[in-house]
Amino acid sequence: MAVGKKNSGFFKQDAVAARMLADAKRPQQLNAAVVQAMKQAERNRLYREAQLAKQKPRFIR
C-alpha cells in the first residue's frame, strides 16, 4: 500500500509528471545563442554549396 503523506514518492512523481506535461504544452523559445548558431550553420551550409559549385573539375589519369 502506498503511504498517503505529501512527502511520499508518489506525490513527488505526480508533481514531476505534471511539470513535464506543462512544459511540453508551453511554446518553446530558443536561447538567443542557439538561434545565432543555427543561422550561422545555415550560412555556412550555403557557403559550402557555393564553393562546391565553383570548383574546377579534376581529371585523374
C-alpha positions as CSV (number, residue, x, y, z in Angstrom):
1,M,0.0,0.0,0.0
2,A,1.2,3.5,-0.7
3,V,1.9,5.9,2.1
4,G,-0.5,8.8,2.0
5,K,1.9,11.5,3.1
6,K,2.7,14.6,1.0
7,N,6.4,13.7,1.1
8,S,5.9,10.3,-0.4
9,G,7.4,9.3,-3.7
10,F,4.0,9.0,-5.4
11,F,3.2,12.7,-4.8
12,K,6.7,13.7,-6.0
13,Q,6.3,11.6,-9.1
14,D,3.0,13.1,-9.9
15,A,4.4,16.6,-9.4
16,V,7.3,15.9,-11.7
17,A,5.0,14.4,-14.4
18,A,2.6,17.4,-14.2
19,R,5.6,19.8,-14.5
20,M,6.9,17.9,-17.6
21,L,3.4,17.9,-19.1
22,A,3.0,21.7,-18.5
23,D,6.5,22.3,-20.1
24,A,5.6,20.2,-23.1
25,K,2.4,22.1,-23.7
26,R,4.1,25.5,-23.4
27,P,5.5,27.0,-26.7
28,Q,9.3,26.5,-26.8
29,Q,11.6,29.5,-27.1
30,L,15.2,29.1,-28.2
31,N,18.1,30.7,-26.5
32,A,19.5,33.7,-28.4
33,A,22.9,31.9,-28.7
34,V,21.2,28.8,-30.2
35,V,19.3,30.9,-32.7
36,Q,22.5,32.7,-33.7
37,A,24.3,29.3,-34.1
38,M,21.5,27.9,-36.2
39,K,21.7,31.0,-38.5
40,Q,25.4,30.7,-38.8
41,A,25.2,27.0,-39.6
42,E,22.7,27.8,-42.4
43,R,25.1,30.5,-43.8
44,N,28.0,28.0,-43.6
45,R,26.0,25.4,-45.5
46,L,25.1,27.8,-48.3
47,Y,28.7,28.9,-48.5
48,R,30.0,25.4,-48.8
49,E,27.5,24.6,-51.5
50,A,28.6,27.7,-53.4
51,Q,32.2,26.7,-53.1
52,L,31.5,23.2,-54.4
53,A,29.7,24.7,-57.4
54,K,32.7,26.9,-58.2
55,Q,35.3,24.2,-58.0
56,K,37.0,23.2,-61.2
57,P,36.6,19.6,-62.1
58,R,39.7,17.5,-61.5
59,F,40.6,14.9,-64.1
60,I,42.6,12.0,-62.8
61,R,44.6,10.0,-65.3
